[in-house]
Amino acid sequence: MSSTDRVLVLNAGSSSLKFGVYPAEAEAGAVLRGEVAAIGRRPSLRLTKGGDGQRGDAVISGDEPDHAAVLNRLLPWLRGCLDGELVAAGHRVVHGGTQFAEPTRIDDATLEALHGLAPLAPGHQPHNLAPVEAIRREMPRLPQIACFDTAFHRSQPDVAQRFALPRAYHDAGIRRFGFHGLSYESIAAQLPTQLGAGADGRVVVAHLGHGASMTALHERRSIATTMGFTALDGLPMAKRCGALDPGVILYLSQQQGMGMDDIADVLHNRSGLLGVSGESDDVADLLQSTSQSAREALELFTYSAARAVGSLTAALEGLDALVFTAGIGENAPAIREALAARLGWLGANLDDDANNRSATRIDATDSRLPLLVLHTDEEAVIAEATRRLAVSG
């Protein structure tokens, strides 16, 4: 193993591909990071760390129709940027089901099992696996590691994972899995630095982004979370509905005559902030809007988040700290302010200046509840697991 050998990390979304290149031998940060956005429309590459911007801009022509085509152009360029060799690749995979509770080396059987979980995360799993397939074609001997968003939540007690359905369904794998686990693992690793001995206390982490969820941590392990069997559950999101009376689905099918594909489209793509506002799925746009529907969408978002904090506090039997992370959590002071205002009963009191600066600590000196803003780094979590399984192991 050479000091110039590298590990590639790929985090594929529905229309994007984040990537990072990390040293293979040390727990060090990325030497190169970037993102290809607008896949399926007109892809473009943006380098966020290292590399040659001019070379990077020229890699993606804008005509690539899908993730596989993007990878076919990106991989040779990445390899040309390095002074060493790629020795492994790590991937974010949203759903690990009941079978995968920790990072796993990908072989034929693993890949087949992961494709079998696609119906549980149709907007994520196929995109997560497209880069795996592309690398297997281009670099068939390169070790690849799958890191799962569901795995972090497998520490939850059985009661937190169970639905009140006949036992046979639970035994068949229908349970609360939870998601965003790589993000929560990243935050859990930072808590000792930020909270000292309080890191192992009762902490709620609010991962607020295009997809949004919250998780209750005790001893930095997942105790309960808002998402369930799929990533539709829990908080209202950019386009997803969040928690919904299942009777609504029965009504739409039986009384409105809607087919399952149309209902799925409503729940996944036409609900959430977009559906309520009728304007946008972007919090930044809605905060700038003067319409009543935009205000109602944001109010529903913060109201639902406050209710979720109350539920998770009950699961923890108290609350010692609240952490904001992800795109909205890290970058939208107005959302943090609105949520904190609803949590005054828990002792939350913002420092307005710190909040507006998105400082790490945003609680006022008289706040009984510590309030933090922490950057989540899913790619670093994947890089470490890949080093451990494919390089050191």
N, C-alpha and C positions, 0 to 999 in steps of 0.2 A: 504494500500500500504506500503510495507516494503522498507527500504533503500537498501536492497539487491536484489530487483526485477529488472528485466532486460528487455530491448527491443532488439529484433533481427532485423538486417538489412541485406537484401539479394539483391545483384546486379548481376544478371545472364546475362552473355554474351553467344555468340554462342558456345564457348568451355570452358568457365570458370564460376566460381561462387565465387564472392567476398562476404565476410560476416563480420559483426561487431556486437559485443554485447555491449550495452550502458546502463548506469544507467537509470532507468525509471523515476526517480523523478527530476533529475537536468540536466541543460544544460552542460553536461560534456562529455569528450572524451570517446572513446571506451576503455573498459577494456580488450577486446579480439578482434583481427582482424586476418583475414587470407584469403587465396584464394586457391581454388581447380582449377588447370589448366589441360589442355589436356583432357577435358571430351570428350568422344567419341573415344579417342585413348587409352591412358593409364593414367588415372587421378592420380594426386599427390597433396597432401596438403602441403601448406607452411604457417606457422603462422608468421605474421608480427608484432604482438604485444600481449604480455601476453601469458598465457597458458603454457602447458608442451610440449615442442617440441617432445620429445620421444613419448608421448601419441598421439600427433597430427599425427606423421608420421605413426602410426599404424592404424589410423582410416580408411583410404582409402586403399583398397587392390590393386587398379589399374585395377580391372576387371569390375568396374561399367560402364555400357554401355551408361548411359544418366544422365541428371540432376536429375530425380526422384530417380534413384538408389543412386546417390551421397547423396541426401538429406536424404534418408532412413538410411544411415549410419552416416551421419554427425549430424543429430538432436539429437539422444540419447547421443552422445559424448558431444555435446555442453551443453545439460542439465546437464550432469554429471560434467561438469567443474564449474558450477555455485554454489554459496552458497545460492542462492535465486531461484526465479521462473521466467520463461519467461512469460511476461504478454501481449506482443503484438509483431507483426512482421510487418516490413515495406519493401516494394519492389520497385525497380526501374522498371517502365513500360515505354517503349519507346514511344508508341503512345496512346494518349488519344482522338484523333479525335476532333470533334466539341463538344462532349458531356461533356468531362472532362477537366475543366480548372483549377482545384486545386486538392490537395491530397484528396483521397476518400476512405472511408471504403468499403471493398470488401464484397459483398453479392452475392447471386446467379445471380441476374439480372446484377450486375456490371461485374461479371466474364464472363457471356455470351456476354455482349457488348464488352468487351476487346478482347475476342477470335474473335469476328466479325471484329476487326480491324487488324487481323493478315495479310491479304493480302497487307496492306499498309506498313508493316515492317516485311516481312517474315523471314528475318535473325535475328530478335530480339524478336518480340512479343511472339512467342511460347516458347522461352527459358525463357523470363521474367516471364511467367505465369506458367511454370512447377513447380517452388518452391511453388507457391500459392496452386496449386493442391496437392502437396505432404504434405504440412502442414495441409490442410483441411482433408486429410485422417488420418494423424498421431495425430493431435491436433485440432479436429474439432471446439472446443469452443474458440480457440485463436483468438482474434481480429487481422485482417490483413488490412493494409493500402497500397494503390497503389499511388505512386508518379510519375508524368509523365514528360518525357523529353520535351513534346510539350507545357506543360501548361505555362511555363515562357514566351513564345512568344505570348500568346494571348493578351498581352497589345499592340501589334503592330496596327497601324492604318489600316483601311480596304484596302487602296491602296497598302500597303506592303504585304498583304495576298492574293491579287486577281491576278489570271491569266487572260490573254486576251482571254478567251474562252467564249462561249455563257453563259449567266447569269444562265441558268438552271443548268449547271455543278457546278458553285460556290454554288448555293443554295443547291445542293445535297452533298456538302462537299468537293469538289475538290478545294483546296486552298493551299497556302504556310503555312505549319504548323511550320517548324523549329524544331530542335532537340538539344540535349546536354543541355537542359534547366536546369537540376539539377546542372550541372557544372557551368553554367552562374550564377545561383542563389548563388552558393558558392562564386564565385569571386565577385559578386555584394556586398555581405555582408562584404567582406574584404576591399573594396575600401575606406571607410571612414578612416580606420586606415592608409592606405598607401598614400592617396591623400588629406586627410582633406576635405576642402570645395570643392576641385576639383572632389570629388567622384561623385557629381551630374552633372558633365559636360559631354562632348561628348567623350565617351570612346569606343574603339574597343577592343574586347576580342577575341584572336585567340586561339581556342581550337584545338590544333594540335596533333593528335594521330593517332591510327589505323583508326579510323573514324575522319574526320577533318571538322570543320566549323568555321565561324566567326560571331560575332554578334555585332551590334551597340547598345550601351546603352546611354540613356539620363535620368538623374535622377534615374539611376540604373534600368531602365526598358528597355525591348527590343523594339527597334524601327525598326530594319530590321536584317535579317540574311541570310546566304548563302544557307542553306538547304531549301528544299521546301516541296512538297507534300509527298515525301519520303526522306530517308537518302541517296539516290543516288546523289542528286543534289549538286551543289556548287563546292568546291575544289576537285581536284584529291585526292584520299585517298590511303590506302595501296593496296586494291584490287578493289575498286569502282571507276567508271569512273569520277564522278563529273559532272559538267555542260556539256550537250551534245545537239547538234542540233537534235531535234526529227526526222528530216528527215533522220538521220543515221539509226534509228530504222526501218523506212519505207523502206529504201534501203536494209537493211539486210534481211528484210522479203520478200519484193516484187522482188528484183533483185538477191539476193543470195540464196533465198529459205530457209532461216533459220526459224525454229519454235520459238515460244515465249519462250519456256523453254530454248532453246539454247541461245537465245539473252539475257535472264535474267541471265544465267550463265556467259556470257561474261561481262555484265555490273556490276554484283555483285562480281564476284570471279576471273576474269581474266584480269582486267583492272588496272587503277591506277599505282602506283609505280611498281607493279609486271608486269603489261602488257607492260609498256614502257621500263622498264629495261630488261625484260626477265630473271631476275636473282632472285630478292627478293622483298618482300613487306615491308622489314624492313629498315628504314632509316639508322640505324647503319651499316648494311651490305653494303648499297649502298655508304655510305661515305668512307668505306674502299676499295671499288672496284676501279679498274683503268680503267674500260671499258667506252667507249664512251656512251653506252646505259644507264649505271648507272648515268653518269653525266647529260644526257638529262632528265632522270626521275626526278632528284633532281631540275634541272633548271626549268622544267615545274611546279613542285610543288611550288617553291618560286615565279616564275613569276605569277602563278594563284593566289597565296596568296596576292601578291602585288596589282594585279588588283582588288581583292576583297576588300582590304583596301581602295582603291580609290573609289570604288562604295559605300561602307558603309560611307566613309567620306562625299560623296555627299548627302547621305540620312540624315546625321547629320548636314550638312551645316558647317562642320569644324571638327577638331579633337584635343582633349586636352590630350589624353593619349592612349597608346597601351599596352595591357597586353598579355603576352604569358602564356599558361597553357596547361595541359595534357602531355602525355608521350613525344612527340617530343618537344612541346613548353617549357617544363620544363627541358629537359635533352639533347637537341641537340644545343649547342652553334653555330655550323656551320650553321644551318638552320636559327637561329635568326640573325646571322651576314649577311647572304645572303639576307634575307628579309629586314633588316634595310638598307642595301646598296641600295636597290631599292626604299626606302622611304625617301631618302635624300631631295627630293623636299618638303616633309612635315616637314623638320627640324629634322629628326631622325639622331642621331649620337651616336654610341655605345661607351661605355667604354670597351675596349677589355679585360682588366683584370677582371672586374666585370662580363662580359658576360661569360668568360671562367670558372668562379667560379659559374655560375648560381646564382648570387646574386639577391636579391629582386629588387634592382634598378640597371639597366644596361646601363642607358643613361649617356653619358659624360656630364661634367659640362657645355659645350657650346651647348648641344642639346636643340633645341626648343621644342622637343616632349618628354615627359616623357615615358620611356620604362621600363616595369616591368615584372618580372617573379614571378607568384604566384601559389602555389600548390592548386589544386582543390580537394574538399572533398565531393563528391556526397553522400557518406554514412552518413556523419554528417547532411546533409540537410534532408535526409530521416528520420534519427533518430529523429530530432526535430519535423518534421511533424507527425510522429507516436506518439510521446509523446503527442502532442497537441490534436490529434484526438482520440486516443485510451486509453490514460492514464489520462491526465488532463481533457479532455472533457467528 
